[in-house]
Amino acid sequence: MIGDERIPSQDEVKGRKSRRHRIRKPKLTLGQKTRRSALVLFLIIVLLAGGVVYYGFNLYGRIKKLNVSNLTTNTNSLQPINILLVGSNSRAALNGKQAQYFGSASQVGGARSDVTMIAHFDPKTLKVTLLSIPRDLFVPIPNSHSSNRVDDALNVSPSQLVKTIQQDLGIPIQHFVELNFDTFQKVVQALGGIKMYFPMPVKDAYSGLNVTTTGCLQLNGFQALQVVRARHLYYQQNGVWIEDPLGDLSRIRRDHEFLKVLATEVKQKGISNPFTLNSIVSAIVPYLQVDSGFTISDMLGLASKFRHINPSTISSLTLPVELVNNYVYKGANYGDVVFPTEPQDSQVINSFLNGQGTQPSKTNKSPVAVLNGSGIANQASTVASTLKADGYPIAQVGNAPVLSTPSETIIRYEPGFLPEALALKSTMSGSIIMGQAPTISGAKVEVITGNQLTVYNSSASASSSQTPSTTSVATTQTGSTATTIPITVASTTAKNPLKPWDPRACPA
């Protein structure tokens, strides 16, 4: 049995309307979470449209086109295509009833990317991979000496978000797709509902989820929405209700499974029934925006080449992160944010791009400035000594303002020096992120040290039979354990298998 639909109280409604500041805890609203599903549905519709040319042209003609700069241009048809998929929290498209619960455009201004995914299409392997970037990832703002959540870049412009992803993470972006309002329930309803298997009773007071029986259950649009929204989930085992301890990270795991179930339903029911396909397209297209260079020819070309993709085989990854609670940056409390992790992030990104992204420079070791940004005594000197022993010319050793505790290590580089920044990052582990901007020191590449940083001598590591962790010659953590910064999950993983209590596809 599935519980009745839950209507938010007036206090909840008022609370949602008041959450209009950029500095906030990472709590996703109903609309934010379901946009994640609609974005993936866009990909499915594009693929389906290749089999029905009429729908392809009909779809494209109704999509709003945006001028997006900073996109990467491919030089041949065999190069992979990365599409940045964004779910914006703009209220501009809300009607009166929807605004009652989520706030109107006048009450909640601007737009941020509450959902950020990158879809990687590889024409050589004919594989599609999705990489989710946590919206609360704290990253440098392009061309500045400040940082913010990655989702805030869209509040500036789509071009700013593209630039942030490319410069901070080193992921080239060829196209941009945005949905500014969720149409998820209509899609599920157009399919006549979907079925999911519940191995245990589950509930979530915040999303309204209340499944009291087990087995393969039919979900309507609102009930499916409750599953997708659940980030405060409890499951019943041996008569006892137990809380899923990982909150939003567990929700991402369940959402990935849900998307595969939904994608399979769309492909099976949508392509065989033109009325169903038209209903799905009609639910998504009014709120869809793409970069003006993403032509109908591009879409149909993708659809034709990847038309045989099985949604259940699409690999879904999430960028590994560290969770930092009650983060204070430049004197302002940003609530809970997530920090990048190295070398995990580089390994996942390289795997996601199948080794076809910008590669670290192997020969050119540019002069590097090292500035102490953590306040740890002698940290810059220690790091500089290690880098010098590794063959890096040291341009300067000094101090930078301490902007936060804990703090990320930032590898700041000037235009044209991304390969050098990637090479430098490959010698480090900890909370490390890149950023392109004029350097403080005047060097082309500089390191602003954070308070959790380990530097390796790559030359010594390459010639040693010891493991990398034992060949470290400079460790600058603030303590002997990983508890030196407030981390809830020390390092998440890119792939998380379903837990015994998670909803999943019904057995065949």
N, C-alpha and C positions, 0 to 999 in steps of 0.2 A: 504493500500500500504506500502511496505517495501522498504526503501532506497537502493541505489546501494551499492555494496561492496566498502569499503574505503581503499585505498592504502596509507600507511604511507608516509609522506614526507621525504626527505633526512635528514632534521634537526631532525625529530623525530627519524629516524634510528640512527643517530649519538648519539642522547641523550640516546637511549636505550643501545647502545654499551658502553657508558661511565659509566653506572650505575653498576659498578662492585665492589663497596666497601661494606663492611659489615654494615657500618654506613650509613643509608639511611632512607628516609621516606617510610612508608608502602604503596607503590603504586604497585599493581600487574600488570604484563604484560599479554599479550594475552595468552602466553603459560602457565604462572603460574596459571591463573584462570581456564583454561579449564582442567588442570590436575586434578582439584578437581572432575570434572565429570567423568574422565576416571578412577579414583580410585574407585568410587562407581560402575562404570560399571564392574570393575574386580570382585567385590562381586557378581554382578548379573550373570556374566559369570560362576563363580564357582558354583552358585546355579543351573543354567541351565545345567551345565555339568553333574550334578548328574543324570539327566534324559536321557542323551545321553553319555554313558560311553566312546565311541570312542573319543568324543571331550574332555572328561576329561583327558585321557591319552595323546592325541595329544597336549592339552594345556600344561600339566605339562612338557612334554619332551622338549618344546621349551622355557621354562622359565629359566632365569639365577638364580643360587643358590648362596647365600651369607653366609659367616660365621658371625653370629651375636651373640654376647655374652650378658650376663645379662638378658636373657629372663626368665620369670617365667615358671616353669614346673608344670602342673596339675597332681594331684595324682589319680583322677578318672574321668570317662567319664561324670559325672553329673555336674562337675564344669564348670562355664562359661568360654568362650574363648574371649580374647580381642586381636584384630588384629590391629596393628599400621599401618595405611595407609599413605604413604608419597608421595607427588609430589615434586621431586627434580628439581632444576633449572639448573642442569648440562647441558652444551651445547655439550657434547661429542657425542650425537647421531644426531646432526643437519646436514642436507645436505647443499650444497652451497646456495641454494635459501633461506632456512630457516635461515641460519646464517646471511644472508644479513639484516634481520630484527631484529634478537634477539642477534646477536653477536656469534662468533665462540668460541670453547673451549679455544683457545689461547688468545682471547680477554677478555673472562669472565671465569676465572678459578674457580675451586672448585665446591662445590654443597651445597645448602641449602634447607631446607624443607619448600618451600613456601606454601605447603598445608599439613596440619597435621590433620588427623581424626583418631578416634579409633572406630572400629566396635565391639560391644558387642553382642556375641551370647550366649543366655541363653538356655541350653538344657532342663531345667525344664519347662520353660514357653513357649519355642519355639518362643521367640521374639528376634528381632534384633533392636538394637538402635545405632545411630551414634552420637558421640560427636566431634564437631569441636573445635580445640584449635587454637586461633588466632596466626598467625605466628609471630606477634610482641610482644607476651607476654614476659615480661622481667623477667628472672628467674636466680637463681644461677647456675653456672657451677659446675657439680659434682666434688668433691674432690678439690675444690679451694675456694678462698675467693673473687672471682669476679663473675659478672653476665653478661648476654648478652641475645639477643633475642633467643627464643627457636628454631627458624629455623636455627640458626647458628650451632647447635649441629651436624647436619648432615655433615657439612663441616669437622668435625673431623672424624666421622664414624657413621654408623647406630647403632652400640653398644652404642655410646655416647648419641644418641638421645633417645634410649630405656632407658638408665640409667637416663637421665634427667626427662623423663616423670614419671618413677617409683618413683624416689627419691623426686622430687620436688612436684608432685601432688598426690603421693600415689596410682597411678593406675597401677596394675600389667599388664604386656604385655606378651602374650604367643607367638605371631607371628608377623613378620615384612614383609610388602609388599611395594615396591617402584616402581614408574614409573618415568623415567628420561626424558620423552618427551611426549608431548601431541599428542594424535591421535584422538581427539574428533571429528573433522570435518568428518573424514573417517567413524566413527561409525554412525553419523547422516545420512551421505550419504548412507551408507549400508542399512539403514532402509528405504530409500526413502524419507527422511525428517520426520519432526514431526510437529504436530499442537499444537498451544497454543492460548489461548483466551486473547485478549488485551481489557480491559474495557475502556481504555482511550488512546489517542495518547501519545507516549513517544519518547524521543530522548536522545542521549548521544554522544556528539561531540568526546569524547575520544575513545569510542568503535566503533563508526560509526553507532550505532543504530538510526533508523529514521522510526518509525511506525506512519503513518499519518492517518490511518483509524482504526476503532475498529472492534471487532468480532473475530471469530476463523480463524486464518491465518496459512498457510503452510509455514514452515521455512526450508531452506536448511542448510547445515552444517555451512557455514559462517554466515548466518543470525542468527542461533541459538547461535553461538559463540558471536555475538554482544550482545545478551540478557544476556548471562552469564558474559560477561566482564563489563557490565554497572555498574559503581560506581559513575558516575557524572550525574545521571539521572534527566531529567526534564519530567514532565507530564503536559498535557494540560487540564485545567478545566475551563469551561465557557469561552473559547476563550483565556485564559491567561496561559502562560507557567510558571510553578512553580517548583522550585528545591526541590528534595528530600533531606532533611537536614542531613541525617545520613550516606550518602556516602557508605563506605565499609560495614558497619553494615547492611544497607538495602540490599546491594548486596548479602550478605550471606543469608538473608531471601528469596530473590527471587531465589537464586541458589538452596536452599533446595526444593522449589516448582518445579523448573525446573528438578531437579534430579528425583523426583517422576514421573513426566511426561515421562521423558526419560526411566526410569526403566520399566515403564508400557509398553512402546512401544517395548523395547528389549524383555521383557518376552512374549508379545503377538505375535510379528513378528519373533523373533529370533528362538524360540524353535520349531515353526511350519514349518520353512523353513531352511533346512540344509545349503543351499547356503548363506542365509543371516547370519546365525550363524557363518559360516566359515569366512565370510567377517569381521564380528565384532571381532572374535577371532584373525584373522590375523592382524587387525589394532592395537590391544593392546599388544599381546604377545611379539613382538620383543623388546619392551621397558620395560618389566616387570621383576622385581627381587624380590625374596622372601628369607627368611631365610632357610638355608639348612635343618632345622628340620621340615619344613612345607611340609610334604610328600604328595604324591598323595592319599594315604589312608586317610590322614587328610582332604584333600580338598573334596574328594568324600563322606567322612563321613558327613561333614558339609552340602554338597549339598543334600544328601539323607535326613538328619534330618530336614533341613529347606526348602525343595523343595516346600512346599505349601505357602511360604511367599508371601504376597501381597505387592508389593513395596510401594503402597500408605499408608500402615499401619506402615511402618518403621518410628519410631520416630527419629527426628533430633534435636539435642541440640547443643548449642554453649556455651562455658564456659563464664560466666559473667565477664566483665572486666571494668576497668576505663581507659579512654583515656588520655594520658599525652602528651602535645604538646612540641616540641622543647626540648626534654629531654637531659640534660647534665649529663654524668656519668664519673667520674674520669677525668674531663676536656675535654671530647670529646662529641660533639653534635651528638646524635643518631636520631635526627629528632623526629617523632611521634612514641611513643611506647604505649603499654597497660600494666597496672598493674593488678594483681589479686585482687579479692574482697572477703572478708569474712564477714559474714558466707555464702554468696551466693554460692561460689565455692564449699565449702564442701558439702552443701546441694545438689547441682546438681550432683557432683561426686558420692555421696552416692546413690542418686536415679538412676543414670546411671548404677552403679554397682549392683543395687538392694540389697544394704546392704551386699554384699559378698566380699568386699575388706578388707584390713587391718583395724581393728577397733582400736579406741583410747583406751589406757590403762585405766582401771577403778580403779585399785587398787594401782599401783606403781607410786608414784609421785617422780620422780628422782630429785636430786638437780639441780637447774637451775641457770645459771649465766645470769645477765641482764646487757647489755652494751649499752650505749647511742650512737646511730648511726645517730641521727638527729641534735644534737647540741642544742636541747631544754633544757633549764635549769631545772635540777632536775628530768628529765624524767625517768632516770633509777631507781632512788630511789623511785619515786612514783609507777612505775610499780612493782618493787620488793616488796614493801609494800603490794600491792594488792595480788600478788601471794603468799606471805607468809601467809596472812590472809586466803588464799584459801587452805593452807596446803602444799604448795611447800617449801621444804628446799631451801634456797638461798645460792648458792655456792660463788657468787661474785657479786659485784655491781661496775661498772666502766664505762669507755668510750671506744668507738671504733672510727676509722676514719670516718669522715663525707664524704661520697663518692658522694653524689648527693643531690639536693633539687629540687623537692620533693624526698623522699626516701621510699622504701619499708621496712616493718619490716620483717626480716629474722629469722626464727627459724632453727638454725643450729644444726644438731645432728650427732652423730657418729654411725657407723654400728651397727645394732641391736636395735636401739632406735627409730625406726619409730613410734611404738604405743605411746611412751611417747611424741614425737613431735606432733602427731595428737591430743593427749589429751590437750596439752598446747595450740595448735592452736584453739581448741574448746572453749577456754575462751576469745578469742579476736575477734575484728572486725576491719575492715579497709583494707589497702593494705598489705596483709600478705602472705608470701610464705615460704615453707620449703626448706632445702638444706642439703645434706649429705656431710660432710667434717670434717677434724680435727678442733676442736673448738679453738678459740683464747684463751679462759679462761682456758681450760683444763677440764672443766665440760663435761659430756656426752651430755648435752643439753644446749644451750644458746640462748638468745633472743637478736638480734641486733635491737634496736628500730628504727622505721621510724617516719616520722613527721605526720602521720595520723593513730593513734592507740588508740583504746579503749579497756581496760582490764576489765573483769568481774570477780567477785567473784562467782564461780559456786556454791559453797555451799550456799551462801546467796541467789542466784537466785533461787535455787531449793526449799528453804524453804519460799520464799516470794511469795505473791499473786500478786506482781507488775509485770509489763512487764520487759523483760531484759533490755530495754533501760533506765529504771528508776532505776534499781538496780546496775547500773555501779558505781564503787567506784573509778575509776581512768580514767579520760579522758585526753588525751594528744594531742588533735588536736591543730593546730597552730592558730586556730581562732574559732569563734562561729558558722560558717557555713561550708558547704562542699566546699566552693570556696577557701579554703586555699591552694589547689594545682590546677594547670591548667588542669581541666578535661572538656572535651567536652561533654561527656556522663557520668554522675555521676556513673551509674552502669547499664550496659546492662542486659537484661534478657535472660534466657536460651532458651525460646520459644517466637517467635515474629510472631503473625498472619499477614497474608497478608494485605497490605493497599489497599484502593479502586483502586489505579492506577496500582498495580502490575500485570504483566502477570501471567496466571495460566492455569490449565488444562481446555480444552474445556468442556462445559456442555454436559452431556450425552444426 
